[in-house]
């Protein structure tokens, strides 16, 4: 499974052209976000219900409305 590491990669995975504008980080935005589903599963017993591809498809449908 390929997991996007950035918003740009997620858009590319969606297979559609999406206009975007590069901008500096906003005040309060963290320089890096890191999430590891495996660690959440082992430490919290949490399991993802959707994979990255389905999350991207769901977000695309919601934003397209």
MDAnalysis code that builds the backbone (N, CA, C; Angstrom):
import MDAnalysis as mda
import numpy as np

u = mda.Universe.empty(195, n_residues=65, atom_resindex=np.repeat(np.arange(65), 3), trajectory=True)
u.add_TopologyAttr("name", ["N", "CA", "C"] * 65)
u.add_TopologyAttr("resid", np.arange(1, 66))
u.add_TopologyAttr("resname", ["UNK", "UNK", "UNK", "UNK", "UNK", "UNK", "UNK", "UNK", "UNK", "UNK", "UNK", "UNK", "UNK", "UNK", "UNK", "UNK", "UNK", "UNK", "UNK", "UNK", "UNK", "UNK", "UNK", "UNK", "UNK", "UNK", "UNK", "UNK", "UNK", "UNK", "UNK", "UNK", "UNK", "UNK", "UNK", "UNK", "UNK", "UNK", "UNK", "UNK", "UNK", "UNK", "UNK", "UNK", "UNK", "UNK", "UNK", "UNK", "UNK", "UNK", "UNK", "UNK", "UNK", "UNK", "UNK", "UNK", "UNK", "UNK", "UNK", "UNK", "UNK", "UNK", "UNK", "UNK", "UNK"])
u.atoms.positions = np.array([
    [0.844, -1.177, 0.000],
    [0.000, 0.000, 0.000],
    [0.892, 1.244, 0.000],
    [0.580, 2.155, -0.883],
    [1.316, 3.416, -0.958],
    [0.587, 4.438, -0.105],
    [1.304, 5.060, 0.799],
    [0.708, 6.054, 1.693],
    [1.261, 7.422, 1.306],
    [0.363, 8.389, 1.026],
    [0.860, 9.727, 0.677],
    [1.575, 10.362, 1.863],
    [2.662, 11.061, 1.567],
    [3.416, 11.741, 2.617],
    [3.148, 13.232, 2.630],
    [2.353, 13.695, 1.687],
    [2.033, 15.120, 1.638],
    [0.671, 15.300, 0.985],
    [0.123, 16.493, 1.106],
    [-1.148, 16.799, 0.446],
    [-0.970, 16.667, -1.058],
    [0.151, 17.145, -1.574],
    [0.411, 17.069, -3.014],
    [0.405, 15.610, -3.482],
    [1.043, 14.714, -2.732],
    [1.046, 13.299, -3.105],
    [-0.362, 12.722, -3.049],
    [-1.141, 13.118, -2.064],
    [-2.522, 12.649, -1.969],
    [-3.346, 13.084, -3.160],
    [-3.172, 14.321, -3.595],
    [-3.883, 14.825, -4.768],
    [-3.471, 14.020, -5.993],
    [-2.172, 13.783, -6.143],
    [-1.673, 13.009, -7.276],
    [-2.268, 11.598, -7.279],
    [-2.386, 10.986, -6.099],
    [-2.946, 9.638, -5.999],
    [-4.412, 9.609, -6.435],
    [-5.108, 10.729, -6.278],
    [-6.513, 10.789, -6.662],
    [-6.721, 10.707, -8.160],
    [-5.674, 10.928, -8.947],
    [-5.757, 10.767, -10.386],
    [-6.502, 11.865, -11.126],
    [-6.731, 12.993, -10.494],
    [-7.423, 14.099, -11.150],
    [-6.594, 15.360, -11.020],
    [-6.816, 16.261, -11.968],
    [-6.127, 17.551, -11.892],
    [-6.851, 18.429, -10.894],
    [-6.114, 18.922, -9.940],
    [-6.688, 19.788, -8.913],
    [-5.825, 21.040, -8.849],
    [-6.430, 22.208, -9.092],
    [-5.622, 23.433, -8.996],
    [-5.227, 23.677, -7.540],
    [-4.002, 24.123, -7.356],
    [-3.557, 24.435, -6.000],
    [-2.589, 25.606, -6.061],
    [-2.383, 26.206, -4.916],
    [-1.504, 27.368, -4.826],
    [-0.531, 27.119, -3.677],
    [0.747, 27.195, -3.975],
    [1.766, 27.069, -2.937],
    [1.725, 28.329, -2.075],
    [1.815, 28.153, -0.780],
    [1.796, 29.297, 0.127],
    [2.670, 28.978, 1.330],
    [3.176, 29.988, 1.986],
    [3.971, 29.736, 3.194],
    [3.102, 29.126, 4.292],
    [3.744, 28.466, 5.209],
    [3.041, 27.898, 6.354],
    [2.345, 29.018, 7.122],
    [1.154, 28.722, 7.607],
    [0.394, 29.713, 8.366],
    [0.856, 29.716, 9.812],
    [0.621, 30.829, 10.534],
    [0.975, 30.853, 11.953],
    [0.265, 29.709, 12.682],
    [1.004, 28.978, 13.467],
    [0.428, 27.870, 14.212],
    [0.527, 26.523, 13.517],
    [0.794, 26.510, 12.185],
    [0.962, 25.235, 11.479],
    [2.261, 24.578, 11.922],
    [2.221, 23.288, 12.250],
    [3.460, 22.604, 12.625],
    [4.333, 22.390, 11.389],
    [5.654, 22.371, 11.563],
    [6.543, 22.167, 10.405],
    [6.424, 20.759, 9.840],
    [6.062, 19.785, 10.675],
    [5.971, 18.391, 10.239],
    [4.862, 17.705, 11.040],
    [4.099, 16.858, 10.380],
    [3.114, 16.012, 11.053],
    [3.496, 14.560, 10.793],
    [3.476, 13.745, 11.821],
    [3.836, 12.342, 11.675],
    [2.758, 11.497, 12.332],
    [2.291, 10.506, 11.614],
    [1.292, 9.582, 12.164],
    [1.690, 8.165, 11.771],
    [1.635, 7.257, 12.717],
    [1.960, 5.862, 12.436],
    [0.823, 4.997, 12.947],
    [0.055, 4.448, 12.012],
    [-1.097, 3.621, 12.379],
    [-0.653, 2.396, 13.173],
    [0.519, 1.846, 12.849],
    [1.001, 0.661, 13.568],
    [1.220, 0.966, 15.047],
    [1.765, 2.135, 15.342],
    [2.008, 2.499, 16.739],
    [0.686, 2.732, 17.470],
    [-0.267, 3.386, 16.801],
    [-1.576, 3.596, 17.415],
    [-2.259, 2.253, 17.690],
    [-2.075, 1.303, 16.788],
    [-2.675, -0.018, 16.985],
    [-2.037, -0.738, 18.175],
    [-0.706, -0.700, 18.251],
    [-0.036, -1.442, 19.324],
    [-0.207, -0.784, 20.693],
    [-0.224, 0.551, 20.737],
    [-0.295, 1.232, 22.030],
    [-1.718, 1.554, 22.482],
    [-2.619, 1.759, 21.523],
    [-3.977, 2.189, 21.871],
    [-5.057, 1.178, 21.490],
    [-4.668, 0.164, 20.719],
    [-5.656, -0.789, 20.241],
    [-6.525, -0.228, 19.126],
    [-6.094, 0.861, 18.505],
    [-6.853, 1.524, 17.444],
    [-6.534, 0.873, 16.103],
    [-7.547, 0.714, 15.249],
    [-7.333, 0.159, 13.920],
    [-8.052, 1.036, 12.904],
    [-7.342, 1.417, 11.868],
    [-7.935, 2.235, 10.810],
    [-9.037, 1.457, 10.108],
    [-10.139, 2.119, 9.817],
    [-11.232, 1.469, 9.097],
    [-11.107, 1.669, 7.595],
    [-10.377, 2.718, 7.169],
    [-10.191, 3.014, 5.754],
    [-8.705, 3.126, 5.448],
    [-8.320, 2.749, 4.243],
    [-6.946, 2.930, 3.788],
    [-6.776, 4.301, 3.166],
    [-5.541, 4.687, 2.855],
    [-5.281, 6.016, 2.281],
    [-6.065, 6.286, 1.003],
    [-6.157, 5.295, 0.133],
    [-6.868, 5.515, -1.133],
    [-8.339, 5.839, -0.891],
    [-8.971, 5.109, 0.023],
    [-10.388, 5.360, 0.307],
    [-10.580, 6.700, 1.005],
    [-9.656, 7.084, 1.847],
    [-9.733, 8.396, 2.504],
    [-9.676, 9.497, 1.453],
    [-8.786, 9.349, 0.479],
    [-8.662, 10.354, -0.586],
    [-9.934, 10.398, -1.422],
    [-10.484, 9.221, -1.799],
    [-11.724, 9.190, -2.582],
    [-12.880, 9.831, -1.815],
    [-12.981, 9.532, -0.526],
    [-14.044, 10.101, 0.299],
    [-13.905, 11.618, 0.393],
    [-12.689, 12.098, 0.609],
    [-12.458, 13.549, 0.681],
    [-12.794, 14.214, -0.651],
    [-12.420, 13.564, -1.759],
    [-12.697, 14.131, -3.079],
    [-14.209, 14.244, -3.286],
    [-14.964, 13.192, -2.939],
    [-16.428, 13.240, -3.102],
    [-17.024, 14.365, -2.254],
    [-16.548, 14.502, -1.020],
    [-17.087, 15.538, -0.132],
    [-16.791, 16.938, -0.680],
    [-15.554, 17.156, -1.138],
    [-15.182, 18.481, -1.647],
    [-15.836, 18.791, -2.994],
    [-16.224, 17.757, -3.724],
    [-16.838, 17.954, -5.045],
    [-18.306, 18.368, -4.947],
    [-18.899, 18.212, -3.792],
    [-20.332, 18.555, -3.654],
    [-20.564, 20.032, -3.700],
])
